[in-house]
Amino acid sequence: MEMEGTAEPAFVDVDQGLTLACVAFLCLLLMAMIIRCAKVIMDPYTTMLDGLFKLGHGMVCYLVATKL
């Protein structure tokens, strides 16, 4: 006994929707990381100097605070 006239629903169920949303989020995160890595590869010295400046600024604040 085959049931004729039964059609699949046109909407996406909750599990599939959540899975698609997570995959889309991971794809966006992957794209952001690829762009960030490409920027570091293209100009590594700029990002290195920014990191050293932040480290140096923190060390200066630490040294000033310890001498007070």
Short mmCIF file of the C-alpha atoms (twelve columns), coordinates in Angstrom:
data_MODEL
# 
_entry.id   MODEL 
# 
loop_
_atom_site.group_PDB 
_atom_site.id 
_atom_site.type_symbol 
_atom_site.label_atom_id 
_atom_site.label_alt_id 
_atom_site.label_comp_id 
_atom_site.label_asym_id 
_atom_site.label_seq_id 
_atom_site.Cartn_x 
_atom_site.Cartn_y 
_atom_site.Cartn_z 
_atom_site.pdbx_PDB_model_num 
ATOM 1  C CA . MET A 1  0.000  0.000  0.000  1 
ATOM 2  C CA . GLU A 2  1.773  3.054  -1.220 1 
ATOM 3  C CA . MET A 3  0.644  6.421  -0.029 1 
ATOM 4  C CA . GLU A 4  0.437  8.754  -2.927 1 
ATOM 5  C CA . GLY A 5  0.256  12.480 -2.586 1 
ATOM 6  C CA . THR A 6  2.605  12.746 0.400  1 
ATOM 7  C CA . ALA A 7  5.145  15.459 -0.280 1 
ATOM 8  C CA . GLU A 8  8.256  16.434 1.608  1 
ATOM 9  C CA . PRO A 9  7.853  19.624 3.621  1 
ATOM 10 C CA . ALA A 10 9.363  22.691 1.992  1 
ATOM 11 C CA . PHE A 11 11.014 23.980 5.172  1 
ATOM 12 C CA . VAL A 12 14.266 22.925 6.837  1 
ATOM 13 C CA . ASP A 13 13.975 21.101 10.153 1 
ATOM 14 C CA . VAL A 14 15.661 22.445 13.301 1 
ATOM 15 C CA . ASP A 15 18.610 20.035 13.345 1 
ATOM 16 C CA . GLN A 16 19.490 20.664 9.734  1 
ATOM 17 C CA . GLY A 17 19.107 24.421 10.186 1 
ATOM 18 C CA . LEU A 18 21.371 24.439 13.227 1 
ATOM 19 C CA . THR A 19 23.948 22.353 11.384 1 
ATOM 20 C CA . LEU A 20 23.869 24.693 8.391  1 
ATOM 21 C CA . ALA A 21 24.223 27.723 10.682 1 
ATOM 22 C CA . CYS A 22 27.252 26.191 12.433 1 
ATOM 23 C CA . VAL A 23 28.874 25.263 9.126  1 
ATOM 24 C CA . ALA A 24 28.296 28.800 7.816  1 
ATOM 25 C CA . PHE A 25 29.830 30.264 10.995 1 
ATOM 26 C CA . LEU A 26 32.856 27.980 10.702 1 
ATOM 27 C CA . CYS A 27 33.284 28.972 7.044  1 
ATOM 28 C CA . LEU A 28 33.246 32.653 8.002  1 
ATOM 29 C CA . LEU A 29 35.780 31.990 10.760 1 
ATOM 30 C CA . LEU A 30 37.982 30.092 8.315  1 
ATOM 31 C CA . MET A 31 37.843 32.938 5.812  1 
ATOM 32 C CA . ALA A 32 38.786 35.449 8.522  1 
ATOM 33 C CA . MET A 33 41.756 33.317 9.577  1 
ATOM 34 C CA . ILE A 34 42.899 32.901 5.961  1 
ATOM 35 C CA . ILE A 35 42.788 36.673 5.453  1 
ATOM 36 C CA . ARG A 36 44.649 37.288 8.734  1 
ATOM 37 C CA . CYS A 37 47.351 34.756 7.870  1 
ATOM 38 C CA . ALA A 38 47.720 36.216 4.380  1 
ATOM 39 C CA . LYS A 39 48.242 39.682 5.886  1 
ATOM 40 C CA . VAL A 40 50.915 38.343 8.234  1 
ATOM 41 C CA . ILE A 41 52.669 36.536 5.375  1 
ATOM 42 C CA . MET A 42 52.557 39.635 3.154  1 
ATOM 43 C CA . ASP A 43 53.907 42.008 5.818  1 
ATOM 44 C CA . PRO A 44 55.283 40.153 8.849  1 
ATOM 45 C CA . TYR A 45 57.357 43.029 10.234 1 
ATOM 46 C CA . THR A 46 54.405 45.339 10.794 1 
ATOM 47 C CA . THR A 47 52.566 42.801 12.928 1 
ATOM 48 C CA . MET A 48 55.768 41.908 14.767 1 
ATOM 49 C CA . LEU A 49 56.483 45.557 15.585 1 
ATOM 50 C CA . ASP A 50 52.935 46.056 16.880 1 
ATOM 51 C CA . GLY A 51 53.387 43.098 19.199 1 
ATOM 52 C CA . LEU A 52 56.766 44.342 20.421 1 
ATOM 53 C CA . PHE A 53 55.380 47.825 21.013 1 
ATOM 54 C CA . LYS A 54 52.585 46.430 23.154 1 
ATOM 55 C CA . LEU A 55 55.042 44.260 25.066 1 
ATOM 56 C CA . GLY A 56 57.437 47.164 25.533 1 
ATOM 57 C CA . HIS A 57 54.645 49.470 26.694 1 
ATOM 58 C CA . GLY A 58 53.590 46.897 29.259 1 
ATOM 59 C CA . MET A 59 57.172 46.513 30.489 1 
ATOM 60 C CA . VAL A 60 57.573 50.296 30.831 1 
ATOM 61 C CA . CYS A 61 54.375 50.491 32.879 1 
ATOM 62 C CA . TYR A 62 55.583 47.591 35.042 1 
ATOM 63 C CA . LEU A 63 58.984 49.193 35.632 1 
ATOM 64 C CA . VAL A 64 57.465 52.582 36.486 1 
ATOM 65 C CA . ALA A 65 54.965 50.977 38.862 1 
ATOM 66 C CA . THR A 66 57.623 48.942 40.688 1 
ATOM 67 C CA . LYS A 67 59.895 51.948 41.257 1 
ATOM 68 C CA . LEU A 68 57.146 54.040 42.849 1 
# 
